[in-house]
């Protein structure tokens, strides 16, 4: 769930070395991320610390943090 300037809901599935994106929330997630859109893009680009974003509540998680770290590895810098 993206908040902020660019609000959007999506489901991202990573399986068999493929990433697929569907509009809206679909199914039961292993990890639900609610994030400010600018902060999220900064995390993916390696410009922002995910730990600091979580502390500042710009990113909120419902599920294991290790899945978020694994997601970040799908987008090497």
C-alpha positions in Angstrom: 0.0 0.0 0.0 1.6 3.3 -1.1 0.7 6.5 0.7 1.8 10.1 0.1 1.9 11.8 -3.2 1.3 8.7 -5.2 -1.3 6.5 -3.5 -1.7 3.0 -4.9 -2.5 -0.5 -3.8 -0.8 -3.5 -5.4 0.1 -7.1 -4.9 3.7 -8.2 -5.8 4.4 -11.9 -6.1 7.9 -13.2 -6.3 8.1 -16.9 -7.4 10.3 -19.0 -9.7 12.7 -16.0 -10.2 9.9 -13.9 -11.6 8.3 -10.7 -10.2 4.6 -10.1 -11.1 2.6 -7.1 -10.1 -1.2 -6.9 -9.8 -3.4 -3.9 -9.1 -5.1 -3.9 -5.7 -4.6 -6.4 -3.0 -5.0 -10.0 -4.0 -4.9 -13.0 -1.7 -3.3 -13.3 1.7 0.2 -11.7 1.8 3.2 -13.2 3.6 4.2 -9.5 4.1 2.1 -6.4 3.9 4.0 -3.1 3.5 2.5 0.3 3.9 4.9 3.0 2.7 5.2 6.6 1.8 5.8 6.4 -2.0 8.8 8.7 -2.0 10.4 6.9 0.9 9.9 3.5 -0.8 11.5 4.6 -4.1 14.4 5.9 -2.1 14.8 2.5 -0.4 14.8 0.7 -3.7 17.4 3.1 -5.1 19.6 2.6 -2.0 19.2 6.3 -1.1 17.2 5.8 2.1 17.7 3.5 5.1 14.8 1.1 5.5 15.5 0.9 9.3 15.3 4.7 9.6 12.1 4.7 7.5 10.5 2.1 9.8 11.5 4.0 12.9 10.0 7.2 11.5 6.9 5.2 10.5 7.3 6.1 6.8 7.3 2.4 6.3 5.1 0.0 8.3 5.3 -3.8 8.1 2.9 -6.6 8.9 5.0 -9.8 8.6 8.6 -10.9 8.8 11.3 -8.2 8.1 13.4 -10.9 6.4 10.9 -10.9 3.5 11.4 -7.2 3.0 15.2 -7.6 2.9 14.8 -10.4 0.4 12.6 -8.2 -1.7 15.2 -5.5 -1.7 17.7 -8.0 -3.2 15.5 -8.3 -6.3 16.6 -4.8 -7.2 20.4 -4.7 -7.1 22.1 -1.3 -7.3 
